[in-house]
Amino acid sequence: MATDYVACYRDTRTTLTTLTGELDDAGRARPVPATPGWDVRDVVGHVVGIAADLLDGNLTGVGSDEWTAAQVDSRRGMPFAEVLGEWSERAPVLEEQVASWPPELASQLVGDLAVHDLDVRSALGRRDGRDTPATQVAFDHYAHELAGRLNEAGVGAVRFEVPETSIVLGSGDPSVSVTAPRFELLRALAGRRSETQIRAYRWDGDPGQVVAILAAYPMRDTALEE
């Protein structure tokens, strides 16, 4: 059965809009430890900015720190209701386009939003939203990216042992395996865990080379407890 990327994006957008729209000013100003230097409203400004930039063709430096900083900075002075209104107004147009995107691009958009949704929920002390269709898309996307890094580095394959399934990433027979909840591995793949936290997972084999390239983004220096 094909993944409905549009529904995954729309449902996550809707729930995140409702969650943050109900916060008071103090709640929106709460720091988000998963994204140092940003608070809740900054994370929302970022994901809204992604939608706007994709629709406007503003792709110079796409994915760079400068690109994302501009999205956040340009919305910090806006009333939060207007930021959410921008997303509600523009996102349906983007969602229509996503329906025709190749899976590798659609999964990247959904995966990024799902990770940031988890970032916000973590900052608010919530543990819900960890097993949604969007988080499954995120896991699959970041796992696929890891497989590419493993092959590029010539590290060999790694086996992920998650509840109810086993996944081999990379080429050849795996010489290293790790057992952990899917949520934990997703957060590690997305750069939301420190090296110490990652090494504390249950590994079979030497994890050294795998740990070094496990995260799609720079690993945290300090632990993030969620």
C-alpha atoms as a printed R data frame, in Angstrom:
    type eleno elety resid chain resno      x      y      z
1   ATOM     1    CA   MET     A     1  0.000  0.000  0.000
2   ATOM     2    CA   ALA     A     2  1.424  3.352 -1.085
3   ATOM     3    CA   THR     A     3  2.265  5.928  1.559
4   ATOM     4    CA   ASP     A     4 -0.056  8.931  1.579
5   ATOM     5    CA   TYR     A     5  2.524 11.668  2.060
6   ATOM     6    CA   VAL     A     6 -0.056 14.409  1.661
7   ATOM     7    CA   ALA     A     7 -2.154 13.046  4.520
8   ATOM     8    CA   CYS     A     8  0.940 12.598  6.689
9   ATOM     9    CA   TYR     A     9  1.998 16.200  6.166
10  ATOM    10    CA   ARG     A    10 -1.508 17.626  6.518
11  ATOM    11    CA   ASP     A    11 -2.326 15.663  9.672
12  ATOM    12    CA   THR     A    12  0.936 16.672 11.363
13  ATOM    13    CA   ARG     A    13  0.468 20.283 10.319
14  ATOM    14    CA   THR     A    14 -3.055 20.290 11.708
15  ATOM    15    CA   THR     A    15 -2.157 18.739 15.058
16  ATOM    16    CA   LEU     A    16  0.899 20.981 15.514
17  ATOM    17    CA   THR     A    17 -1.189 24.038 14.640
18  ATOM    18    CA   THR     A    18 -3.812 23.071 17.218
19  ATOM    19    CA   LEU     A    19 -1.221 22.264 19.873
20  ATOM    20    CA   THR     A    20  0.754 25.486 19.555
21  ATOM    21    CA   GLY     A    21 -2.295 27.632 18.835
22  ATOM    22    CA   GLU     A    22 -3.654 26.770 22.285
23  ATOM    23    CA   LEU     A    23 -0.470 27.844 24.086
24  ATOM    24    CA   ASP     A    24 -0.136 31.151 25.871
25  ATOM    25    CA   ASP     A    25  2.808 33.481 25.265
26  ATOM    26    CA   ALA     A    26  4.906 31.732 27.886
27  ATOM    27    CA   GLY     A    27  4.287 28.364 26.278
28  ATOM    28    CA   ARG     A    28  5.269 29.617 22.839
29  ATOM    29    CA   ALA     A    29  8.424 31.155 24.300
30  ATOM    30    CA   ARG     A    30  9.494 27.882 25.892
31  ATOM    31    CA   PRO     A    31 12.969 26.843 24.702
32  ATOM    32    CA   VAL     A    32 13.177 23.749 22.526
33  ATOM    33    CA   PRO     A    33 16.232 21.776 23.695
34  ATOM    34    CA   ALA     A    34 16.272 19.676 20.526
35  ATOM    35    CA   THR     A    35 16.904 22.839 18.478
36  ATOM    36    CA   PRO     A    36 19.248 24.978 20.610
37  ATOM    37    CA   GLY     A    37 18.573 28.693 20.394
38  ATOM    38    CA   TRP     A    38 14.991 28.280 19.231
39  ATOM    39    CA   ASP     A    39 11.786 28.423 21.189
40  ATOM    40    CA   VAL     A    40  8.455 26.884 20.244
41  ATOM    41    CA   ARG     A    41  7.382 29.761 18.044
42  ATOM    42    CA   ASP     A    42 10.743 29.674 16.241
43  ATOM    43    CA   VAL     A    43 10.285 26.006 15.350
44  ATOM    44    CA   VAL     A    44  6.823 26.772 13.995
45  ATOM    45    CA   GLY     A    45  8.229 29.738 12.082
46  ATOM    46    CA   HIS     A    46 10.776 27.420 10.512
47  ATOM    47    CA   VAL     A    47  8.299 24.810  9.278
48  ATOM    48    CA   VAL     A    48  5.953 27.520  8.010
49  ATOM    49    CA   GLY     A    49  8.917 29.143  6.287
50  ATOM    50    CA   ILE     A    50  9.808 25.896  4.543
51  ATOM    51    CA   ALA     A    51  6.339 25.713  3.029
52  ATOM    52    CA   ALA     A    52  6.464 29.348  1.926
53  ATOM    53    CA   ASP     A    53  9.955 29.097  0.447
54  ATOM    54    CA   LEU     A    54  9.104 25.950 -1.497
55  ATOM    55    CA   LEU     A    55  6.018 27.601 -2.950
56  ATOM    56    CA   ASP     A    56  7.880 30.836 -3.736
57  ATOM    57    CA   GLY     A    57 10.859 29.070 -5.291
58  ATOM    58    CA   ASN     A    58 13.190 30.554 -2.713
59  ATOM    59    CA   LEU     A    59 15.676 27.689 -2.852
60  ATOM    60    CA   THR     A    60 18.989 29.530 -2.795
61  ATOM    61    CA   GLY     A    61 20.990 27.895 -0.026
62  ATOM    62    CA   VAL     A    62 18.169 25.426  0.635
63  ATOM    63    CA   GLY     A    63 18.746 23.558  3.881
64  ATOM    64    CA   SER     A    64 21.576 25.825  5.005
65  ATOM    65    CA   ASP     A    65 21.715 27.580  8.363
66  ATOM    66    CA   GLU     A    66 21.212 30.902  6.580
67  ATOM    67    CA   TRP     A    67 18.120 29.640  4.760
68  ATOM    68    CA   THR     A    68 16.480 28.377  7.937
69  ATOM    69    CA   ALA     A    69 17.521 31.403  9.998
70  ATOM    70    CA   ALA     A    70 15.798 33.702  7.514
71  ATOM    71    CA   GLN     A    71 12.567 31.735  7.897
72  ATOM    72    CA   VAL     A    72 12.661 32.113 11.668
73  ATOM    73    CA   ASP     A    73 13.868 35.710 11.809
74  ATOM    74    CA   SER     A    74 11.279 37.002  9.330
75  ATOM    75    CA   ARG     A    75  8.429 35.625 11.467
76  ATOM    76    CA   ARG     A    76  9.622 36.552 14.951
77  ATOM    77    CA   GLY     A    77  7.991 39.950 14.755
78  ATOM    78    CA   MET     A    78  4.667 38.620 13.523
79  ATOM    79    CA   PRO     A    79  1.749 37.832 15.837
80  ATOM    80    CA   PHE     A    80  1.755 34.082 16.275
81  ATOM    81    CA   ALA     A    81 -1.791 33.794 14.969
82  ATOM    82    CA   GLU     A    82 -0.592 35.292 11.689
83  ATOM    83    CA   VAL     A    83  2.214 32.747 11.438
84  ATOM    84    CA   LEU     A    84 -0.258 29.903 11.882
85  ATOM    85    CA   GLY     A    85 -2.637 31.622  9.474
86  ATOM    86    CA   GLU     A    86  0.088 31.772  6.842
87  ATOM    87    CA   TRP     A    87  0.594 28.025  7.175
88  ATOM    88    CA   SER     A    88 -3.127 27.275  7.038
89  ATOM    89    CA   GLU     A    89 -3.493 29.429  3.939
90  ATOM    90    CA   ARG     A    90 -0.472 28.312  1.976
91  ATOM    91    CA   ALA     A    91  0.069 24.699  2.976
92  ATOM    92    CA   PRO     A    92 -2.924 23.290  1.055
93  ATOM    93    CA   VAL     A    93 -1.338 24.551 -2.163
94  ATOM    94    CA   LEU     A    94  1.928 22.848 -1.236
95  ATOM    95    CA   GLU     A    95  0.073 19.654 -0.358
96  ATOM    96    CA   GLU     A    96 -1.468 19.579 -3.819
97  ATOM    97    CA   GLN     A    97  2.033 19.689 -5.264
98  ATOM    98    CA   VAL     A    98  3.395 17.048 -2.888
99  ATOM    99    CA   ALA     A    99  0.899 14.571 -4.317
100 ATOM   100    CA   SER     A   100  2.984 14.467 -7.521
101 ATOM   101    CA   TRP     A   101  6.425 14.563 -5.915
102 ATOM   102    CA   PRO     A   102  8.727 11.530 -6.043
103 ATOM   103    CA   PRO     A   103  8.799  9.615 -2.742
104 ATOM   104    CA   GLU     A   104 12.344 10.698 -1.868
105 ATOM   105    CA   LEU     A   105 11.329 14.368 -1.850
106 ATOM   106    CA   ALA     A   106  7.914 13.890 -0.249
107 ATOM   107    CA   SER     A   107  9.400 11.771  2.522
108 ATOM   108    CA   GLN     A   108 12.030 14.424  3.227
109 ATOM   109    CA   LEU     A   109  9.369 17.107  3.702
110 ATOM   110    CA   VAL     A   110  7.182 14.882  5.879
111 ATOM   111    CA   GLY     A   111 10.133 13.550  7.833
112 ATOM   112    CA   ASP     A   112 11.437 17.003  8.663
113 ATOM   113    CA   LEU     A   113  8.034 18.170  9.863
114 ATOM   114    CA   ALA     A   114  7.526 15.009 11.940
115 ATOM   115    CA   VAL     A   115 10.884 15.483 13.670
116 ATOM   116    CA   HIS     A   116 10.108 19.114 14.490
117 ATOM   117    CA   ASP     A   117  6.676 18.154 15.755
118 ATOM   118    CA   LEU     A   118  8.403 15.778 18.162
119 ATOM   119    CA   ASP     A   119 10.846 18.549 19.110
120 ATOM   120    CA   VAL     A   120  7.981 20.809 20.160
121 ATOM   121    CA   ARG     A   121  6.145 18.079 22.033
122 ATOM   122    CA   SER     A   122  9.318 17.210 23.903
123 ATOM   123    CA   ALA     A   123  9.828 20.860 24.885
124 ATOM   124    CA   LEU     A   124  6.291 20.921 26.262
125 ATOM   125    CA   GLY     A   125  6.863 17.759 28.284
126 ATOM   126    CA   ARG     A   126  4.588 15.649 26.109
127 ATOM   127    CA   ARG     A   127  5.182 12.056 25.042
128 ATOM   128    CA   ASP     A   128  2.387 11.704 22.492
129 ATOM   129    CA   GLY     A   129  2.704 11.710 18.715
130 ATOM   130    CA   ARG     A   130  5.593  9.224 18.693
131 ATOM   131    CA   ASP     A   131  3.951  6.535 16.599
132 ATOM   132    CA   THR     A   132  2.106  8.336 13.837
133 ATOM   133    CA   PRO     A   133  2.225  7.609 10.097
134 ATOM   134    CA   ALA     A   134  4.411 10.710  9.733
135 ATOM   135    CA   THR     A   135  6.972  9.459 12.244
136 ATOM   136    CA   GLN     A   136  7.099  6.165 10.354
137 ATOM   137    CA   VAL     A   137  7.838  8.130  7.183
138 ATOM   138    CA   ALA     A   138 10.523 10.058  9.080
139 ATOM   139    CA   PHE     A   139 12.138  6.861 10.347
140 ATOM   140    CA   ASP     A   140 12.173  5.298  6.894
141 ATOM   141    CA   HIS     A   141 13.574  8.480  5.333
142 ATOM   142    CA   TYR     A   142 16.423  8.926  7.802
143 ATOM   143    CA   ALA     A   143 17.193  5.205  7.771
144 ATOM   144    CA   HIS     A   144 17.459  5.297  3.975
145 ATOM   145    CA   GLU     A   145 19.835  8.254  4.235
146 ATOM   146    CA   LEU     A   146 21.973  6.313  6.723
147 ATOM   147    CA   ALA     A   147 22.175  3.399  4.291
148 ATOM   148    CA   GLY     A   148 23.606  5.794  1.714
149 ATOM   149    CA   ARG     A   149 26.183  7.134  4.174
150 ATOM   150    CA   LEU     A   150 27.206  3.605  5.166
151 ATOM   151    CA   ASN     A   151 27.742  2.627  1.546
152 ATOM   152    CA   GLU     A   152 29.597  5.835  0.739
153 ATOM   153    CA   ALA     A   153 31.928  5.367  3.710
154 ATOM   154    CA   GLY     A   154 32.437  1.674  2.988
155 ATOM   155    CA   VAL     A   155 31.478  0.843  6.546
156 ATOM   156    CA   GLY     A   156 29.295 -2.130  5.729
157 ATOM   157    CA   ALA     A   157 25.757 -2.895  6.766
158 ATOM   158    CA   VAL     A   158 24.104 -2.400 10.146
159 ATOM   159    CA   ARG     A   159 21.038 -4.162 11.462
160 ATOM   160    CA   PHE     A   160 18.345 -2.243 13.357
161 ATOM   161    CA   GLU     A   161 16.415 -4.459 15.745
162 ATOM   162    CA   VAL     A   162 13.221 -2.600 16.551
163 ATOM   163    CA   PRO     A   163 10.029 -4.015 18.072
164 ATOM   164    CA   GLU     A   164  8.432 -6.579 15.763
165 ATOM   165    CA   THR     A   165 10.917 -6.169 12.897
166 ATOM   166    CA   SER     A   166 14.538 -6.251 11.830
167 ATOM   167    CA   ILE     A   167 15.965 -3.852  9.234
168 ATOM   168    CA   VAL     A   168 19.300 -4.149  7.434
169 ATOM   169    CA   LEU     A   169 20.784 -0.888  6.167
170 ATOM   170    CA   GLY     A   170 23.722 -0.732  3.791
171 ATOM   171    CA   SER     A   171 25.324 -3.349  1.580
172 ATOM   172    CA   GLY     A   172 26.436 -6.831  2.526
173 ATOM   173    CA   ASP     A   173 25.976 -8.864  5.660
174 ATOM   174    CA   PRO     A   174 25.695 -6.709  8.788
175 ATOM   175    CA   SER     A   175 28.583 -6.980 11.242
176 ATOM   176    CA   VAL     A   176 26.963 -4.596 13.704
177 ATOM   177    CA   SER     A   177 23.444 -4.522 15.096
178 ATOM   178    CA   VAL     A   178 21.647 -2.252 17.505
179 ATOM   179    CA   THR     A   179 18.479 -2.918 19.479
180 ATOM   180    CA   ALA     A   180 16.369  0.071 20.491
181 ATOM   181    CA   PRO     A   181 12.833  1.456 20.189
182 ATOM   182    CA   ARG     A   182 11.995  2.955 16.814
183 ATOM   183    CA   PHE     A   183 11.456  6.369 18.412
184 ATOM   184    CA   GLU     A   184 14.942  6.297 19.945
185 ATOM   185    CA   LEU     A   185 16.579  5.383 16.666
186 ATOM   186    CA   LEU     A   186 14.645  8.083 14.827
187 ATOM   187    CA   ARG     A   187 15.813 10.708 17.314
188 ATOM   188    CA   ALA     A   188 19.398  9.475 16.992
189 ATOM   189    CA   LEU     A   189 19.229  9.485 13.182
190 ATOM   190    CA   ALA     A   190 17.910 13.062 13.273
191 ATOM   191    CA   GLY     A   191 20.732 14.324 15.483
192 ATOM   192    CA   ARG     A   192 18.661 14.506 18.668
193 ATOM   193    CA   ARG     A   193 20.922 12.222 20.725
194 ATOM   194    CA   SER     A   194 24.487 12.593 21.977
195 ATOM   195    CA   GLU     A   195 27.215 10.086 21.218
196 ATOM   196    CA   THR     A   196 27.068  8.907 24.820
197 ATOM   197    CA   GLN     A   197 23.354  8.218 24.520
198 ATOM   198    CA   ILE     A   198 23.797  6.379 21.231
199 ATOM   199    CA   ARG     A   199 26.594  4.195 22.567
200 ATOM   200    CA   ALA     A   200 24.365  3.288 25.513
201 ATOM   201    CA   TYR     A   201 21.976  1.450 23.176
202 ATOM   202    CA   ARG     A   202 22.302 -2.334 23.063
203 ATOM   203    CA   TRP     A   203 24.941 -2.959 20.398
204 ATOM   204    CA   ASP     A   204 26.206 -6.255 19.049
205 ATOM   205    CA   GLY     A   205 29.597 -5.683 17.405
206 ATOM   206    CA   ASP     A   206 31.816 -2.619 17.376
207 ATOM   207    CA   PRO     A   207 29.576  0.422 16.825
208 ATOM   208    CA   GLY     A   208 32.406  2.926 16.374
209 ATOM   209    CA   GLN     A   209 32.253  3.561 12.626
210 ATOM   210    CA   VAL     A   210 28.468  3.398 12.585
211 ATOM   211    CA   VAL     A   211 28.041  5.836 15.475
212 ATOM   212    CA   ALA     A   212 30.281  8.342 13.721
213 ATOM   213    CA   ILE     A   213 27.895  8.654 10.765
214 ATOM   214    CA   LEU     A   214 24.596  7.600 12.338
215 ATOM   215    CA   ALA     A   215 23.099 11.091 12.525
216 ATOM   216    CA   ALA     A   216 22.058 13.058  9.455
217 ATOM   217    CA   TYR     A   217 23.023 16.242 11.333
218 ATOM   218    CA   PRO     A   218 25.800 16.947 13.836
219 ATOM   219    CA   MET     A   219 25.311 14.943 17.016
220 ATOM   220    CA   ARG     A   220 24.544 16.779 20.211
221 ATOM   221    CA   ASP     A   221 27.316 17.412 22.718
222 ATOM   222    CA   THR     A   222 24.912 16.971 25.621
223 ATOM   223    CA   ALA     A   223 22.234 14.393 26.266
224 ATOM   224    CA   LEU     A   224 18.615 15.109 25.375
225 ATOM   225    CA   GLU     A   225 16.285 13.255 27.709
226 ATOM   226    CA   GLU     A   226 12.714 12.831 26.496
